[in-house]
Amino acid sequence: MPLWLKIILSYTLVAIVLWFMWRLPQRDDRYVDWAPMLALISPWAGLISLAGSIVIWLIAQPEYLIGALMWGLEPIAIGTGILVMWIYRRREYAEETVRNQLLQARVGIGLGAVAVGVTYCFMLMHIAP
């Protein structure tokens, strides 16, 4: 199976999971206490993963760092941001703290996505299939 097809299938799977996740009924505020810490983790994990994905271009043997990025930091950055947005879904909050947490989640998702792109570019250009 070609690499481009694997990438398209993985993105499609993620889109399907996110679609079903947002369709779940909202029961109560049981996960709202998790949102501040997850919102704090997301941009920091995204920033560290972006820095790591830039570092792999500079070091001689980046295999272990690529594994740590692809299986650790990048999913943490994107996943925690998505969880924050999921916790606050379908709610109207006027508090500035909630809006800031949602902004942190979006920044973490964006940084994680850029880090994934940089890592994939490195893998496509330097690692033989």
C-alpha positions, 0 to 999 in steps of 0.5 A, spaced: 500 500 500 503 506 498 504 511 503 500 517 500 494 512 501 496 510 508 496 517 510 489 519 506 486 513 510 489 515 517 486 522 516 479 519 514 479 515 520 480 521 524 475 525 521 470 519 522 472 518 530 471 526 531 464 526 527 462 520 532 465 524 538 461 530 537 455 526 536 455 523 543 449 526 547 452 531 552 450 529 559 452 533 565 459 537 567 463 531 569 469 533 565 469 540 566 474 540 571 479 537 566 479 542 561 483 547 564 489 542 565 488 539 558 488 546 555 495 548 558 498 541 556 495 542 549 499 548 547 506 546 550 506 539 547 505 542 541 510 547 542 515 542 544 513 537 538 514 543 533 521 544 536 522 537 536 520 536 529 525 542 527 531 538 531 530 532 527 532 536 521 539 537 524 541 531 528 544 525 524 540 519 527 533 522 528 529 515 528 528 515 536 526 522 536 521 521 530 518 515 534 517 520 540 514 525 536 509 521 532 507 516 538 508 521 543 508 529 543 504 530 537 498 526 539 498 529 546 498 536 543 492 534 538 488 530 542 488 534 549 486 540 544 480 536 541 478 534 548 478 541 551 473 543 545 469 536 546 468 538 553 465 545 551 461 543 545 454 546 544 455 550 550 455 558 551 460 561 555 461 568 557 467 567 561 473 569 559 477 563 562 473 559 557 474 562 551 482 563 553 482 555 554 478 554 547 484 559 544 489 555 547 486 548 545 486 551 538 493 553 538 495 546 541 492 543 535 495 548 530 502 547 533 501 539 533 498 539 526 504 543 523 509 539 527 506 533 524 507 536 517 514 537 518 515 530 521 512 527 515 516 532 510 522 529 513 520 522 513 518 523 505 525 526 503 530 522 508 527 515 509 527 510 504 520 506 504 
